[in-house]
Amino acid sequence: MASNMSMTAWRNRLATSSHAGSTASARRPTYNQVCRASNLTRKNFWKGDVIAVPFHTPCTDPQVDPETDVAWSMSMQGPVYSKRRMVVILWIHERDMFCLPLFTSNKSSLRNKSERIKHEYVSVANQGKPHVNQGHYPPVEVVAMKKPLHEDSIIHLAGGVRVGCNEDITWAGRMTKDGYTAVLKLWQDLSEHAQAEPWRT
């Protein structure tokens, strides 16, 4: 489904919606050595937005070189891998959003993933651009904001994360309505299948 989202429309949405909330929901932005919090609220975001956020996970890759990989660091709870990652917004609560992360898998898309887990991913295509699909499902389309998403981008359907509306967020694009609908249905089907697993005793 075509999208008429333009750069001007993006700017207008951010400029007007940042002042549209009630004073009760507004928060002061803070950027210092211990905190990075914006004054963005739920009114700044739409379902299907593709945003980039700070993304931190326990490091489970034994091949990471701590001397050269700047995304690796040691925390009080063990090694952590941190980078800015794109996520797509599935839905929005009052102060938090439920999102699915995007990966390129070291620019290999799904080519090197086990067949057992390929159904947990869906390929992403830039609207109007050629695309080679590596997944089980038709690719979902995104309208990029500034530059096209990487051709190997995939959405991790089983990798849902919480993102606070006031985090250090930038915009990358927006899914088409058909793309969003497809992702939501794939997520629902995958979740229902996992929830149907019998209780273990």
C-alpha positions as a Markdown table, in Angstrom:
| # | Residue | x | y | z |
|---|---|---|---|---|
| 1 | Met | 0.0 | 0.0 | 0.0 |
| 2 | Ala | 1.5 | 3.3 | -1.0 |
| 3 | Ser | 2.3 | 5.9 | 1.6 |
| 4 | Asn | 2.3 | 9.7 | 1.1 |
| 5 | Met | 4.4 | 10.4 | 4.2 |
| 6 | Ser | 6.9 | 13.2 | 3.3 |
| 7 | Met | 9.7 | 14.8 | 5.1 |
| 8 | Thr | 7.5 | 17.9 | 5.7 |
| 9 | Ala | 4.8 | 15.7 | 7.2 |
| 10 | Trp | 7.3 | 14.1 | 9.6 |
| 11 | Arg | 8.6 | 17.5 | 10.7 |
| 12 | Asn | 5.0 | 18.8 | 11.1 |
| 13 | Arg | 4.0 | 15.8 | 13.2 |
| 14 | Leu | 6.9 | 16.2 | 15.6 |
| 15 | Ala | 6.6 | 19.9 | 15.9 |
| 16 | Thr | 2.9 | 20.0 | 16.6 |
| 17 | Ser | 2.5 | 16.9 | 18.7 |
| 18 | Ser | 5.3 | 17.7 | 21.1 |
| 19 | His | 3.1 | 20.5 | 22.5 |
| 20 | Ala | -0.2 | 18.7 | 22.3 |
| 21 | Gly | -0.2 | 16.7 | 25.5 |
| 22 | Ser | -1.5 | 17.8 | 28.9 |
| 23 | Thr | 0.8 | 19.4 | 31.4 |
| 24 | Ala | 0.4 | 16.2 | 33.5 |
| 25 | Ser | 2.0 | 14.1 | 30.8 |
| 26 | Ala | 4.8 | 16.5 | 29.9 |
| 27 | Arg | 8.3 | 15.7 | 31.1 |
| 28 | Arg | 11.4 | 17.9 | 31.1 |
| 29 | Pro | 14.2 | 16.8 | 28.8 |
| 30 | Thr | 17.5 | 15.9 | 30.6 |
| 31 | Tyr | 20.8 | 15.4 | 28.8 |
| 32 | Asn | 23.8 | 15.1 | 31.1 |
| 33 | Gln | 26.5 | 12.6 | 32.0 |
| 34 | Val | 24.2 | 10.3 | 33.9 |
| 35 | Cys | 20.9 | 10.7 | 32.0 |
| 36 | Arg | 19.5 | 11.1 | 28.5 |
| 37 | Ala | 15.8 | 11.6 | 28.6 |
| 38 | Ser | 13.7 | 13.5 | 26.0 |
| 39 | Asn | 10.4 | 15.3 | 26.4 |
| 40 | Leu | 8.7 | 13.1 | 23.8 |
| 41 | Thr | 5.3 | 11.7 | 24.7 |
| 42 | Arg | 3.0 | 9.1 | 23.2 |
| 43 | Lys | 1.5 | 11.9 | 21.0 |
| 44 | Asn | 4.8 | 12.0 | 19.1 |
| 45 | Phe | 4.5 | 8.4 | 17.9 |
| 46 | Trp | 2.3 | 6.4 | 15.6 |
| 47 | Lys | 1.8 | 2.6 | 15.2 |
| 48 | Gly | 4.1 | 1.4 | 12.5 |
| 49 | Asp | 6.8 | 4.0 | 13.0 |
| 50 | Val | 10.4 | 2.7 | 12.6 |
| 51 | Ile | 12.5 | 4.4 | 15.2 |
| 52 | Ala | 16.1 | 4.1 | 16.4 |
| 53 | Val | 16.8 | 3.7 | 20.1 |
| 54 | Pro | 19.6 | 2.8 | 22.5 |
| 55 | Phe | 19.5 | -1.0 | 22.7 |
| 56 | His | 21.3 | -2.9 | 25.4 |
| 57 | Thr | 21.5 | -6.7 | 25.7 |
| 58 | Pro | 23.7 | -9.2 | 27.7 |
| 59 | Cys | 26.6 | -10.2 | 25.5 |
| 60 | Thr | 26.1 | -13.9 | 24.5 |
| 61 | Asp | 28.6 | -13.8 | 21.5 |
| 62 | Pro | 31.9 | -15.4 | 22.5 |
| 63 | Gln | 33.5 | -14.1 | 19.3 |
| 64 | Val | 33.2 | -10.4 | 20.4 |
| 65 | Asp | 36.6 | -8.8 | 20.7 |
| 66 | Pro | 36.5 | -6.5 | 23.7 |
| 67 | Glu | 39.6 | -4.7 | 22.5 |
| 68 | Thr | 38.2 | -3.6 | 19.2 |
| 69 | Asp | 34.4 | -3.8 | 19.5 |
| 70 | Val | 33.2 | -0.4 | 20.8 |
| 71 | Ala | 29.6 | -1.8 | 21.4 |
| 72 | Trp | 30.9 | -4.1 | 24.1 |
| 73 | Ser | 31.3 | -3.0 | 27.7 |
| 74 | Met | 31.4 | -4.5 | 31.2 |
| 75 | Ser | 28.6 | -3.7 | 33.6 |
| 76 | Met | 28.2 | -4.7 | 37.3 |
| 77 | Gln | 26.0 | -7.6 | 36.1 |
| 78 | Gly | 28.4 | -8.8 | 33.4 |
| 79 | Pro | 29.3 | -8.1 | 29.7 |
| 80 | Val | 26.8 | -6.0 | 27.8 |
| 81 | Tyr | 26.4 | -5.2 | 24.1 |
| 82 | Ser | 25.0 | -1.7 | 23.4 |
| 83 | Lys | 24.2 | 0.0 | 20.1 |
| 84 | Arg | 21.5 | 2.1 | 18.5 |
| 85 | Arg | 19.0 | -0.2 | 16.9 |
| 86 | Met | 15.9 | 0.3 | 14.8 |
| 87 | Val | 12.6 | -1.0 | 16.1 |
| 88 | Val | 9.1 | -0.9 | 14.8 |
| 89 | Ile | 6.3 | 0.3 | 17.1 |
| 90 | Leu | 3.4 | -2.2 | 17.3 |
| 91 | Trp | 1.4 | -0.3 | 19.9 |
| 92 | Ile | 1.6 | 2.6 | 22.3 |
| 93 | His | 0.6 | 2.8 | 26.0 |
| 94 | Glu | 0.6 | 6.0 | 28.1 |
| 95 | Arg | 4.4 | 6.2 | 28.6 |
| 96 | Asp | 5.7 | 3.1 | 27.0 |
| 97 | Met | 5.6 | 1.4 | 23.6 |
| 98 | Phe | 5.8 | -2.3 | 22.6 |
| 99 | Cys | 8.2 | -2.7 | 19.7 |
| 100 | Leu | 9.9 | -5.3 | 17.6 |
| 101 | Pro | 13.6 | -5.0 | 16.8 |
| 102 | Leu | 15.2 | -5.0 | 13.4 |
| 103 | Phe | 18.5 | -6.8 | 12.6 |
| 104 | Thr | 20.7 | -7.5 | 9.6 |
| 105 | Ser | 22.5 | -10.5 | 11.2 |
| 106 | Asn | 25.9 | -9.1 | 10.1 |
| 107 | Lys | 24.4 | -8.3 | 6.7 |
| 108 | Ser | 23.4 | -11.9 | 6.1 |
| 109 | Ser | 19.6 | -11.5 | 6.6 |
| 110 | Leu | 18.2 | -15.0 | 7.1 |
| 111 | Arg | 20.7 | -16.8 | 4.9 |
| 112 | Asn | 22.7 | -18.2 | 7.9 |
| 113 | Lys | 19.8 | -18.8 | 10.3 |
| 114 | Ser | 18.6 | -22.3 | 11.2 |
| 115 | Glu | 15.4 | -23.4 | 9.5 |
| 116 | Arg | 14.0 | -24.0 | 12.9 |
| 117 | Ile | 13.8 | -20.3 | 13.7 |
| 118 | Lys | 13.3 | -18.6 | 10.3 |
| 119 | His | 9.5 | -18.4 | 11.0 |
| 120 | Glu | 10.3 | -16.0 | 13.8 |
| 121 | Tyr | 11.6 | -13.4 | 11.4 |
| 122 | Val | 10.1 | -11.4 | 8.5 |
| 123 | Ser | 12.1 | -9.6 | 5.8 |
| 124 | Val | 11.8 | -5.8 | 5.4 |
| 125 | Ala | 11.7 | -4.2 | 1.9 |
| 126 | Asn | 12.1 | -0.5 | 1.1 |
| 127 | Gln | 8.9 | 0.6 | -0.7 |
| 128 | Gly | 9.4 | 0.7 | -4.4 |
| 129 | Lys | 12.9 | -0.8 | -4.3 |
| 130 | Pro | 14.0 | -4.3 | -5.6 |
| 131 | His | 14.2 | -6.9 | -2.8 |
| 132 | Val | 15.4 | -10.5 | -2.5 |
| 133 | Asn | 13.3 | -12.2 | 0.1 |
| 134 | Gln | 15.1 | -14.7 | 2.4 |
| 135 | Gly | 12.2 | -15.6 | 4.7 |
| 136 | His | 9.1 | -17.8 | 4.8 |
| 137 | Tyr | 6.7 | -14.8 | 4.6 |
| 138 | Pro | 6.3 | -12.1 | 2.0 |
| 139 | Pro | 8.5 | -9.1 | 2.9 |
| 140 | Val | 6.8 | -6.1 | 4.6 |
| 141 | Glu | 7.4 | -2.6 | 3.2 |
| 142 | Val | 8.8 | 0.4 | 4.9 |
| 143 | Val | 8.9 | 4.0 | 3.7 |
| 144 | Ala | 12.3 | 5.3 | 4.7 |
| 145 | Met | 12.6 | 8.8 | 6.1 |
| 146 | Lys | 16.2 | 9.8 | 5.1 |
| 147 | Lys | 17.9 | 6.8 | 3.7 |
| 148 | Pro | 16.8 | 3.3 | 2.7 |
| 149 | Leu | 16.9 | 0.6 | 5.3 |
| 150 | His | 19.6 | -2.0 | 4.7 |
| 151 | Glu | 18.6 | -4.6 | 2.2 |
| 152 | Asp | 19.2 | -7.4 | 4.7 |
| 153 | Ser | 17.0 | -5.9 | 7.4 |
| 154 | Ile | 14.7 | -8.4 | 9.2 |
| 155 | Ile | 12.1 | -8.0 | 12.0 |
| 156 | His | 12.5 | -10.3 | 14.9 |
| 157 | Leu | 8.9 | -11.3 | 15.6 |
| 158 | Ala | 9.8 | -13.1 | 18.9 |
| 159 | Gly | 12.0 | -10.2 | 20.2 |
| 160 | Gly | 9.4 | -7.8 | 21.6 |
| 161 | Val | 10.9 | -4.9 | 23.7 |
| 162 | Arg | 9.6 | -2.0 | 25.8 |
| 163 | Val | 10.7 | 1.4 | 24.7 |
| 164 | Gly | 9.9 | 4.5 | 26.9 |
| 165 | Cys | 8.4 | 7.4 | 25.0 |
| 166 | Asn | 10.9 | 9.7 | 26.6 |
| 167 | Glu | 14.0 | 7.8 | 25.5 |
| 168 | Asp | 16.7 | 9.2 | 23.2 |
| 169 | Ile | 14.8 | 8.4 | 20.0 |
| 170 | Thr | 15.3 | 9.2 | 16.3 |
| 171 | Trp | 13.1 | 8.4 | 13.4 |
| 172 | Ala | 14.0 | 6.1 | 10.5 |
| 173 | Gly | 10.7 | 5.7 | 8.6 |
| 174 | Arg | 7.3 | 4.1 | 8.8 |
| 175 | Met | 5.8 | 0.9 | 7.7 |
| 176 | Thr | 3.0 | 0.9 | 5.1 |
| 177 | Lys | -0.4 | 0.1 | 6.5 |
| 178 | Asp | -0.4 | -3.3 | 4.8 |
| 179 | Gly | 3.1 | -4.0 | 6.2 |
| 180 | Tyr | 2.1 | -3.1 | 9.7 |
| 181 | Thr | -1.1 | -5.3 | 9.5 |
| 182 | Ala | 1.0 | -8.2 | 8.2 |
| 183 | Val | 3.6 | -7.8 | 11.0 |
| 184 | Leu | 0.9 | -7.6 | 13.7 |
| 185 | Lys | -0.8 | -10.8 | 12.4 |
| 186 | Leu | 2.5 | -12.7 | 12.3 |
| 187 | Trp | 3.3 | -11.6 | 15.8 |
| 188 | Gln | -0.2 | -12.6 | 17.0 |
| 189 | Asp | 0.1 | -16.0 | 15.4 |
| 190 | Leu | 3.6 | -16.7 | 16.7 |
| 191 | Ser | 2.5 | -15.6 | 20.2 |
| 192 | Glu | -0.6 | -17.7 | 20.2 |
| 193 | His | 1.4 | -20.7 | 19.2 |
| 194 | Ala | 3.9 | -20.2 | 22.0 |
| 195 | Gln | 1.1 | -19.6 | 24.6 |
| 196 | Ala | -0.6 | -22.8 | 23.6 |
| 197 | Glu | 2.3 | -24.9 | 24.9 |
| 198 | Pro | 1.0 | -27.1 | 27.7 |
| 199 | Trp | 1.7 | -26.2 | 31.3 |
| 200 | Arg | 4.6 | -28.3 | 32.6 |
| 201 | Thr | 4.4 | -30.2 | 36.0 |
